[in-house]
Amino acid sequence: MSPAETEERTCKNCGNRFQGIYCNLCGEKIIEPKDRSFRAFLSNILIAITFADNKFVKTLWLILSRPGYLSAQYADGIRVKHVRPLQMFFILNLIYFLFPVLQLFNSSLRTQMYYLAHGAWVRKLVINRLIEENLSLQGFELIYNAKSASLAKLLVVVYVVLAAIPLALLFIRKRNRYFTDHVTLSVELACFNLFVNAILLSAVLWVVSRVFQVGHLSWNNYLNDNTLTIIFILTNLYFVYRAAFTFYNQRGWKRVAKAVAMIIGLFLALEAYRLILFFITFWSV
């Protein structure tokens, strides 16, 4: 053993006396000169920017290949091997926040007014606001959309909690699952959507747009709200069908029925989230 590993030290975090590099009480690491080198500094930046941490890559692959497994491990107390679901959520949400292309969890004013179930209510509120403040619809729409896009990235956590409610109701007889466990699975689902339907799909669309530009073609005829909705439903159906087995141990025909019911429940949760997003945005502009 090296002198550094046998030297007795005092932990600066908890005051514990120990030998080695890591405190055996709180786990705090002794910072050595090499940890302050420029090479170590660049290494930390590389990990922060590219997420080259192997644990992150393995955890992300688990979310994609075995939906529900990460949440099951976390609920069962196995939490060291992988990045925790909430940590993954904040990392992916940061990427989504910095490089948005598809506004996955946002709805424009036009969508809120004309394409959602609560559209008539929204139109009435907006029209009254325009009359009272003598505003034009075009001007208000620009301000609203900018504010909504910003707030949507912060309010994704609201959708996570709302999405946990139908999960809890559908699997209420699973006595080994608490509501916080359903929230954990909902967080994993949000991670899945952020990566697949926001980040990855955005990258694919960017490549496709470049290919269409080279061929002087238009891709707007092939990609619209209906296409994105179909993609969203299919990818989420894949997740909830797999998670029904890995997280809830649901089998047989009930697994299929509950997967379809989960999609309906998630849709209702998304509608409720959009209504909340509208009111918060509407009151803040």
N, C-alpha and C positions, 0 to 999 in steps of 0.2 A: 504494500500500500504506500502511496505517496505521502509526504509530510502534510499536504493539504487535506488528505482524507483522515489523518490521525490527530491533527491539531484540534484542541478543544476550543470551541467558539461560543459566543453568546448571540442568540438570534435577535436581530434588531426589530423583529416584528412582535414576538411574544416574550422575549427575555429568557427563553429556555437555554440551558447549557448543554451542548451536544458536541459530538465529533463527526467530521465529514463535511460535505458540501450542502446537504439539505437538512433542515431542522426536522428531527423525528417527531416533533409535537404538532407543528402547523404546516410543515412542508415548504417553508420559505427557503429560497436558494441563496447561498452566499455569492455575491457579485464579485467576480475575480477580474483582474486587469484585462484578460482576454475577452471577457464579456462586454467590455467597453471599447473594444477595437473597432476600427472603421469597417473591417470585414464582417464582424458580428452585426454591426448596425445595418449594413447592406443586406445581410441575410434575413434580418427581421423584416426589413422593408419588402423583400422579395416574397416572403411568406404572407405578409399582410396584403400585398397587391394581387398576387397570383393564387393565393390560397394553396401553396405547394405542400402544405401539411398533409401527410399521408392519411391521417385520421379524418380530415375533412373529405377527401376524395372517397375513402371507403364508406363514410356515412352517407354521402350523396348517392353513391352507387346502390346502397341498401334501400334508400328511399325510392329509387327508380325501379329496382329489380325485385324487391320484396316489400311492397307497401304494407305498413302496419307493424313490421318486425322491429323497427327502431323504437316505436312507441311501446310495444310489448316488453322489450328489454328494459326500457326506462321504468315502466310501471312495475316490473318485477324486481327492480333494485339493481339491475346490471347497467351501470352508468359510466364506467371508466373507459371502456373499449371504444366508444363512439362519441362524436360531438353531440351534445344534448340537443333535443329538438328545438328548444327556444333559441339556443345559440345559432343553430342552422338558420332559423327563421330570420334573425336579425342580420346575419351575414348576407343571405340572399336578398332580403329586403333592401339592404344597402346598395347592392349591385343594381337592383331594380330602380332604386331612387336616383342613382347617379347616371344610369344609362337607359332611360325609358324609351321604348319604341311603341309597344302595345300597352295601352292603359287598361290593364287587366281588371283592376279593382276601382276604376273610375267610370263615371257616366257623364257625358256632356249634358248641357242644359236641354238641347234638342231631344236627346234620348229620354231624359227625365220627363219632358213635356208630352212626347208623342208616342213613345214605344214601350212604356212601362205601365203596369196595372194602375198605378196611382197618378197617371198622366193628367187626368181631368182636374184633380185636386191641385197639382203643381201648376197647371196652366192658370187656374183661377188666382193663385197666390202671386204668380209672376205678373199677370196682367194688372192686378190691383197695385202691385209695387211700382210698375211702370207709370201708371196713371198718377199715383200719389207723389212720385218724385220727378215726374216729367222726363222720363228716360226713354231712350230708343231700345228696341229689342236687340238690335245688333250690338250696340255698345254694352248693354248689360250682359249679353251672352259672352262677349270677349272677357269681361272682368270675371264673370262666374266660372267659365271654363278654366281660366288660369288658376283661380283659387281652389277649385274642386280638384284639379290635378295634383296640387300641392298637398291638400288635406287628405286625399285618398291614400297616399303613401304612408301617412301617419295613422290613419284609422283602420288599416288592415286588421289590426288586433281585434277591433270590434267584430269584424266578420268571423274571425277565428272563434270567438266566444259564442256567437250566434250559431255557427255551424256545429258546435258541440251539442247543442240542444236536441236536434233530431237524432243524433247518434245515441245520446243518453236515453231518449224515448224508445227508440227501436230496439235497444239492447238492455232494457231496464231489468230483465231477468238475469243478466250476467252479474251475479252477486260479487264476483271478485273484481269488478270494475267500479270505481268511484267516478264522480263527475269530473274531477281533475284529470282522470285517465282519459276520458272522452275528449277533454280539452287538449291533452297531449297529442292524441291522434289527429285532432283538428289542426293543430300546429304543423304536424307532419304533412298533412294534406295541403296546407298553405305553402309549405316549402316545395312540395311537388309542383303545385301550380305556378309558383314564382319561377321555378327553374324551367319547367317544360313549356308552359303556356305564356310565359312572359319573356324570359331571357333566351331560352333555346329557340323558341318560335320566332322571336325578333331577329335572331342571327340568321335563321333560315330565310326569313322574308327579305332580309338585307341582301343575301346572296342571290335570291330569286329576282329581286328588283334589278340587280346589276346585269344578270343574264338577259332579262327582258329588254333592258336599255340597249344592250349590244345588238339584239335582234330587232330593235325598233318596234317592240310589241308592248301592249298594255296588259297589265295583270289585274287591273281593277275589276274586270268582268269575272275573274275567277275567285277573287278574295273579297268578301264583304262580311257584314255582320252575321249573316246566316251561316257562311262557311266557318267563321270563327266560333260560332255557337256550337256547331256540329263537332268541331275539333275539341272544344272544351268539354262537351258531354261525353264523348268517347274516351278521352283521356281520364276524366274523373270516374267514369264507370269502371275502367280498368283498375284504378286505385281502390275504389271502395269494394269491388268484388274480391280483390286479393286481400285487402285489409279485413274483410269480414271473416276470413279464415285465420290469417296470421295473428290478428289482434283479439278477435272475439271467439275464435274456434267454432265458427258457424259453418255447418255443412249442409249438403243436400239441396233440395229445392228451396228451402228457406233462405239459403245464402243468396240465390238469384233474386228472390222476391225482395229481400231486405236491401240488396244492392240497388235495385231499381227504386225502392222507397227512399233510400239514402240520397239518390240523385234528386228526387223531388224535394226532399227536405233541405238539401243544400241550395237548391234553386230558391226556395222560400226564404232561406236565410240570406241569400244574396239580395233578394228583393227588399227585405227588411233593412239590410245594410245600406242599400242604395237610397232608401227613403231617409235614413238617418244622415247619410252623407249630404243629401239635398238640403235638409233643414239646417245642418251645421254650416254648410257653405252659404245658403241663402241668408242666414242671420249674420254672417261675418263679412258680407260684401255691402 
